[in-house]
Amino acid sequence: MEAGLIDYAHPMIMVDRKMKEAHEQLLLRNWDAGMEKLLEASVELKMAMNSVRHIKETENALRQ
């Protein structure tokens, strides 16, 4: 992998994993644990969004 490369794939994989973990906890009626996993998923989602935004801005800058 190129040094300094911003990757969106890993955070997206983590979002999926955290959502599944949240679902499992919520099915068990472990509300606090489920909400914690949802929060973790939202953090990973924000990281993925930031990565995509960075990639988009970088590509736009290279075109100009």
VMD Tcl script that builds the backbone (N, CA, C; Angstrom):
set m [mol new atoms 192]
animate dup $m
set s [atomselect $m all]
$s set {name element resname resid chain x y z} {
  {N N MET 1 A 0.843 -1.185 0.000}
  {CA C MET 1 A 0.000 0.000 0.000}
  {C C MET 1 A 0.883 1.240 0.000}
  {N N GLU 2 A 0.484 2.223 -0.747}
  {CA C GLU 2 A 1.217 3.470 -0.884}
  {C C GLU 2 A 1.226 4.230 0.446}
  {N N ALA 3 A 2.366 4.812 0.810}
  {CA C ALA 3 A 2.459 5.585 2.051}
  {C C ALA 3 A 1.521 6.781 1.981}
  {N N GLY 4 A 0.786 7.005 3.045}
  {CA C GLY 4 A -0.106 8.149 3.103}
  {C C GLY 4 A -1.461 7.908 2.454}
  {N N LEU 5 A -1.668 6.713 1.916}
  {CA C LEU 5 A -2.934 6.404 1.262}
  {C C LEU 5 A -4.074 6.388 2.282}
  {N N ILE 6 A -5.128 7.086 1.967}
  {CA C ILE 6 A -6.317 7.094 2.813}
  {C C ILE 6 A -7.255 6.023 2.275}
  {N N ASP 7 A -7.595 5.053 3.104}
  {CA C ASP 7 A -8.391 3.914 2.667}
  {C C ASP 7 A -9.774 3.969 3.310}
  {N N TYR 8 A -10.803 3.799 2.515}
  {CA C TYR 8 A -12.161 3.790 3.043}
  {C C TYR 8 A -12.670 2.368 3.278}
  {N N ALA 9 A -12.009 1.364 2.712}
  {CA C ALA 9 A -12.510 -0.008 2.781}
  {C C ALA 9 A -12.508 -0.553 4.213}
  {N N HIS 10 A -11.429 -0.361 4.932}
  {CA C HIS 10 A -11.357 -0.910 6.293}
  {C C HIS 10 A -12.441 -0.340 7.195}
  {N N PRO 11 A -12.635 0.993 7.235}
  {CA C PRO 11 A -13.727 1.492 8.072}
  {C C PRO 11 A -15.092 0.950 7.657}
  {N N MET 12 A -15.308 0.730 6.358}
  {CA C MET 12 A -16.596 0.191 5.917}
  {C C MET 12 A -16.782 -1.250 6.386}
  {N N ILE 13 A -15.712 -2.021 6.357}
  {CA C ILE 13 A -15.773 -3.391 6.879}
  {C C ILE 13 A -16.088 -3.358 8.372}
  {N N MET 14 A -15.474 -2.425 9.074}
  {CA C MET 14 A -15.708 -2.307 10.512}
  {C C MET 14 A -17.141 -1.858 10.807}
  {N N VAL 15 A -17.715 -0.995 9.965}
  {CA C VAL 15 A -19.118 -0.594 10.136}
  {C C VAL 15 A -19.995 -1.836 10.077}
  {N N ASP 16 A -19.766 -2.654 9.066}
  {CA C ASP 16 A -20.562 -3.871 8.909}
  {C C ASP 16 A -20.424 -4.772 10.137}
  {N N ARG 17 A -19.213 -4.959 10.591}
  {CA C ARG 17 A -18.960 -5.820 11.753}
  {C C ARG 17 A -19.647 -5.266 13.004}
  {N N LYS 18 A -19.515 -3.964 13.230}
  {CA C LYS 18 A -20.113 -3.356 14.420}
  {C C LYS 18 A -21.640 -3.392 14.365}
  {N N MET 19 A -22.206 -3.243 13.164}
  {CA C MET 19 A -23.657 -3.320 13.041}
  {C C MET 19 A -24.153 -4.733 13.356}
  {N N LYS 20 A -23.430 -5.745 12.899}
  {CA C LYS 20 A -23.806 -7.124 13.214}
  {C C LYS 20 A -23.704 -7.382 14.714}
  {N N GLU 21 A -22.638 -6.873 15.336}
  {CA C GLU 21 A -22.477 -7.034 16.777}
  {C C GLU 21 A -23.596 -6.315 17.528}
  {N N ALA 22 A -23.963 -5.145 17.059}
  {CA C ALA 22 A -25.059 -4.400 17.686}
  {C C ALA 22 A -26.351 -5.193 17.582}
  {N N HIS 23 A -26.611 -5.735 16.406}
  {CA C HIS 23 A -27.830 -6.517 16.199}
  {C C HIS 23 A -27.880 -7.707 17.153}
  {N N GLU 24 A -26.758 -8.395 17.283}
  {CA C GLU 24 A -26.695 -9.552 18.192}
  {C C GLU 24 A -27.009 -9.127 19.626}
  {N N GLN 25 A -26.434 -8.019 20.060}
  {CA C GLN 25 A -26.673 -7.547 21.425}
  {C C GLN 25 A -28.128 -7.121 21.624}
  {N N LEU 26 A -28.679 -6.472 20.630}
  {CA C LEU 26 A -30.064 -6.014 20.739}
  {C C LEU 26 A -31.039 -7.182 20.747}
  {N N LEU 27 A -30.746 -8.231 19.993}
  {CA C LEU 27 A -31.590 -9.426 20.034}
  {C C LEU 27 A -31.593 -10.057 21.423}
  {N N LEU 28 A -30.474 -9.926 22.115}
  {CA C LEU 28 A -30.359 -10.448 23.482}
  {C C LEU 28 A -30.905 -9.467 24.524}
  {N N ARG 29 A -31.428 -8.354 24.030}
  {CA C ARG 29 A -31.983 -7.294 24.883}
  {C C ARG 29 A -30.912 -6.640 25.772}
  {N N ASN 30 A -29.664 -6.691 25.301}
  {CA C ASN 30 A -28.562 -5.995 25.963}
  {C C ASN 30 A -28.499 -4.592 25.359}
  {N N TRP 31 A -29.405 -3.746 25.802}
  {CA C TRP 31 A -29.600 -2.436 25.174}
  {C C TRP 31 A -28.353 -1.568 25.224}
  {N N ASP 32 A -27.704 -1.507 26.384}
  {CA C ASP 32 A -26.514 -0.647 26.501}
  {C C ASP 32 A -25.381 -1.136 25.608}
  {N N ALA 33 A -25.159 -2.446 25.603}
  {CA C ALA 33 A -24.095 -3.003 24.749}
  {C C ALA 33 A -24.437 -2.779 23.274}
  {N N GLY 34 A -25.701 -2.936 22.928}
  {CA C GLY 34 A -26.121 -2.705 21.556}
  {C C GLY 34 A -25.914 -1.267 21.132}
  {N N MET 35 A -26.275 -0.340 22.011}
  {CA C MET 35 A -26.083 1.079 21.689}
  {C C MET 35 A -24.607 1.427 21.592}
  {N N GLU 36 A -23.775 0.801 22.396}
  {CA C GLU 36 A -22.329 1.030 22.317}
  {C C GLU 36 A -21.791 0.586 20.959}
  {N N LYS 37 A -22.244 -0.564 20.482}
  {CA C LYS 37 A -21.813 -1.049 19.170}
  {C C LYS 37 A -22.322 -0.130 18.057}
  {N N LEU 38 A -23.532 0.397 18.209}
  {CA C LEU 38 A -24.045 1.353 17.226}
  {C C LEU 38 A -23.201 2.619 17.198}
  {N N LEU 39 A -22.781 3.076 18.365}
  {CA C LEU 39 A -21.911 4.247 18.438}
  {C C LEU 39 A -20.581 3.965 17.749}
  {N N GLU 40 A -20.020 2.794 18.013}
  {CA C GLU 40 A -18.763 2.416 17.364}
  {C C GLU 40 A -18.932 2.360 15.845}
  {N N ALA 41 A -20.067 1.857 15.386}
  {CA C ALA 41 A -20.333 1.808 13.945}
  {C C ALA 41 A -20.402 3.214 13.367}
  {N N SER 42 A -21.002 4.136 14.104}
  {CA C SER 42 A -21.119 5.508 13.597}
  {C C SER 42 A -19.753 6.180 13.504}
  {N N VAL 43 A -18.856 5.860 14.421}
  {CA C VAL 43 A -17.498 6.409 14.358}
  {C C VAL 43 A -16.779 5.880 13.119}
  {N N GLU 44 A -16.902 4.581 12.880}
  {CA C GLU 44 A -16.273 3.988 11.693}
  {C C GLU 44 A -16.873 4.560 10.415}
  {N N LEU 45 A -18.185 4.795 10.413}
  {CA C LEU 45 A -18.846 5.382 9.249}
  {C C LEU 45 A -18.301 6.776 8.971}
  {N N LYS 46 A -18.124 7.566 10.018}
  {CA C LYS 46 A -17.580 8.915 9.850}
  {C C LYS 46 A -16.159 8.848 9.279}
  {N N MET 47 A -15.373 7.876 9.733}
  {CA C MET 47 A -14.019 7.722 9.200}
  {C C MET 47 A -14.053 7.351 7.720}
  {N N ALA 48 A -14.988 6.484 7.331}
  {CA C ALA 48 A -15.119 6.113 5.915}
  {C C ALA 48 A -15.523 7.323 5.090}
  {N N MET 49 A -16.468 8.112 5.595}
  {CA C MET 49 A -16.903 9.307 4.874}
  {C C MET 49 A -15.754 10.300 4.718}
  {N N ASN 50 A -14.971 10.476 5.759}
  {CA C ASN 50 A -13.826 11.384 5.685}
  {C C ASN 50 A -12.798 10.888 4.666}
  {N N SER 51 A -12.599 9.579 4.604}
  {CA C SER 51 A -11.657 9.011 3.635}
  {C C SER 51 A -12.118 9.259 2.210}
  {N N VAL 52 A -13.400 9.023 1.955}
  {CA C VAL 52 A -13.927 9.236 0.608}
  {C C VAL 52 A -13.851 10.715 0.239}
  {N N ARG 53 A -14.170 11.586 1.185}
  {CA C ARG 53 A -14.084 13.030 0.933}
  {C C ARG 53 A -12.649 13.418 0.568}
  {N N HIS 54 A -11.678 12.871 1.305}
  {CA C HIS 54 A -10.274 13.172 1.038}
  {C C HIS 54 A -9.863 12.689 -0.357}
  {N N ILE 55 A -10.267 11.476 -0.701}
  {CA C ILE 55 A -9.943 10.929 -2.025}
  {C C ILE 55 A -10.546 11.808 -3.116}
  {N N LYS 56 A -11.797 12.194 -2.945}
  {CA C LYS 56 A -12.476 13.042 -3.931}
  {C C LYS 56 A -11.751 14.375 -4.093}
  {N N GLU 57 A -11.398 14.999 -2.979}
  {CA C GLU 57 A -10.719 16.304 -3.046}
  {C C GLU 57 A -9.340 16.165 -3.690}
  {N N THR 58 A -8.648 15.091 -3.388}
  {CA C THR 58 A -7.327 14.852 -3.975}
  {C C THR 58 A -7.431 14.680 -5.484}
  {N N GLU 59 A -8.397 13.882 -5.909}
  {CA C GLU 59 A -8.580 13.679 -7.362}
  {C C GLU 59 A -8.968 14.974 -8.050}
  {N N ASN 60 A -9.825 15.746 -7.434}
  {CA C ASN 60 A -10.215 17.032 -8.023}
  {C C ASN 60 A -9.026 17.975 -8.130}
  {N N ALA 61 A -8.163 17.970 -7.116}
  {CA C ALA 61 A -6.994 18.840 -7.138}
  {C C ALA 61 A -6.013 18.401 -8.235}
  {N N LEU 62 A -5.884 17.119 -8.454}
  {CA C LEU 62 A -4.962 16.623 -9.480}
  {C C LEU 62 A -5.445 16.967 -10.882}
  {N N ARG 63 A -6.762 17.073 -11.067}
  {CA C ARG 63 A -7.328 17.405 -12.375}
  {C C ARG 63 A -7.114 18.865 -12.735}
  {N N GLN 64 A -6.962 19.693 -11.729}
  {CA C GLN 64 A -6.857 21.147 -11.989}
  {C C GLN 64 A -5.455 21.610 -12.264}
}
mol reanalyze $m
mol bondsrecalc $m
mol representation Tube
mol addrep $m
